Amino acid sequence: LLLVTVMLTAFSIVREKERGTIEQLFVTPVRPLGLMLGKILPYFVTGIVELSILLFFMRFVFQIPMHGNVLVLCILTTGYLFVNLAIGTLVSCKANSQAEALQFCMVVMLLSIFLSGFMFPRETMPVWAYTLSHFVPATYMIKITRGVILRGAGLEQLWLNGVILFAMGVVLLLVAAKRFRGMTV
């Protein structure tokens, strides 16, 4: 989910910059936040489709049992998709070329892989890395997936992780909208 949502979104505005069509976006009556939401909506739908495919393969092809409710997993995953799309939007506002956007995306992915608890247990990390891992959205998504799939945890145990992901997404999207507005001046 991380790869598709961050990269595709990151390339969206950068592509407009490279083609020289970003000026057309600046003259539309849509506010920067509305434009950002319009840019991420198709990729949000793509992320939902990807999630459905992943869950299908997990359950029916690889025969991995799910001890929790799939609906709870889907609801909480929307926060993760949202924050990743906001990260991709922020990257696209910062980068000037698709190559630069790709490098930013690689940094985001490496941090997500190494600091989220996916590769190494967070408890064994140095204090600075453990502290930094609280700012990595994948940390909360791993807690959600392990909770729902392995332990059968419900929304009452995992709601805080979803709220944190959604809050991260709102903050990052507002920062991206502000950066985009700064590009227009």
N, C-alpha and C positions, 0 to 999 in steps of 0.2 A: 504493500500500500504506500509505503514511503517513497519508493522510487518513482512510481507513476505520478502520484499527486504533486510532489515537489518539482520534479523535472518538467512535466508538461506545463504546469502553471508558470514556472520560472521562464520558460521560453516564450510565453504568450506576449508580454509587453516588450521583451527584448526584440522579438521578431518585428513588432510595430516600429521600434526605433531603427532597426537595420533597414527596413523597407522605406522608411521616411513617411509612414502613414500615421505616425503618432500625433502629428499636428491636427489631423482630422478628429482624433479623439478629444483633443483639447478644446475644440470649438463646439463640441456637442453640448446641449444643455444639461447633460447628466453630471451630477457631482462626482468627485473622485471616488468616494466610498461606494456609490452606486455602480460606477464603472468597474471597480474592483470586484464587487459582488457579481456583476454580470460576466466578468472574465472567469471567475472561479466556478460558477454554477455548472457549466458543461463538464468540467473536470471532477466536480463533486459527484455528478451522475456516473461518470466513468469509474470513480472510486467505489461507488455502491455496486456497480456491475462487477467490478473486480473482486470485491468482498464476497459477493454471491458465488462467483466462480471458485474462489478459494475455499469457501465453506462447503460447497458441493464436492470438490475434490477431496477435501479433508475427511468428510464424513463417508462418502460413497465409494471413492476410488481407493483411498488409503485406509479406510475402515477405522478411523480414529474416533473413539467414542466421545461424545460431548456430555458432560455431567450436568451442565447448566442449561439455561434457557437461551436459545439462539436469538430470540428477540432482544433480550438484555444485551447480548454481545453486539448486535447490530445497532441498537440505540447508542451504546457507549462508543462504538467505533465511529459514529458520525462526528463526535467531538475530535477524534484523532484525525479524521479526514479534513475537518475544518482547519485545524491548526497547521496541518501540512500544506494545505492550499494557501493559507496566510503566509507561511514561510516562503513558499514558491513565489507568491506575489511580491513579497518584500525583496527577495533576491532579484526578481525581474526589474524592480524599480532601481535597484542599486547597480546592476550589471549594465555594461554598454554594448556587449556582444554576446552571442550565444556561447562562445567558448568561455567567456568570463562567467556566465551564468552556470555553465556546466561545472566549472571549478568550485563555485560557491556551493552547488548542490552536492558535490563530492565531499566537501568539508562537513556539510550537514549530515550526510549519510554516515560518514565515518564516526562522527561524534555520537550519532544515534546507535550505531552498532557497538561501539566500545564502552559508552557510558551508561547505557540503558539497563544493563543487566542481562542482555541477550548473550553476549560472549563470556563475560566474567561476572561472578556474583558481586553485586554492589557493595555488600558488607566487607569484602576483601580489598576494596579499592582504597587508595590513600585518601585522607580526609578531603583534600582539595578536589579530587575527582568525584568523590561521593557527594560533596556539596554541589558541584557543577551538574551532576546527574539529575538533580531536582529541576533543572531548567531544560531538560531534554524530554520532549513529548513522548518519545518511544518508551521511556521509563514507565509512564502511566499506562500506556497501551499494553505493555507486557504484563503489568499487574492485572489489567482487565482480562486479557486472554487467558492467563494462567488461572485466574480466579474462576472464570466462567467454564472453561473447557476442562480443567483438571479437578477443581474443587467443587464445582456446582454452585459457586457464589451467586447471589442475586443482586439486584439493584440496591438493596438496602446496605450491602457491604461495600459496593464499588461506586456508589454515586459520587463520592468526593473526587475520585480519579476523573470521572467524566466532567465534573464542574471545573476542575483544574485545566483540563484540556480545552474546554470551551473558553475559559477566561484567557488562556494563552492565545487562542485563536483570535479573540476579539481585540486584545491588545496589539498583536502583530498586524492584524488587518488595519487597525486605525493608524499604526505607524506607517504601514505601506501606503495608505491613502494620503497621509500627510506628506510623505516623500514624493508621491505622484503629483500632488498639488504643487510641491516645490519645484518639480520639473517644468510645470506649466508657466511659471513666472519668468 
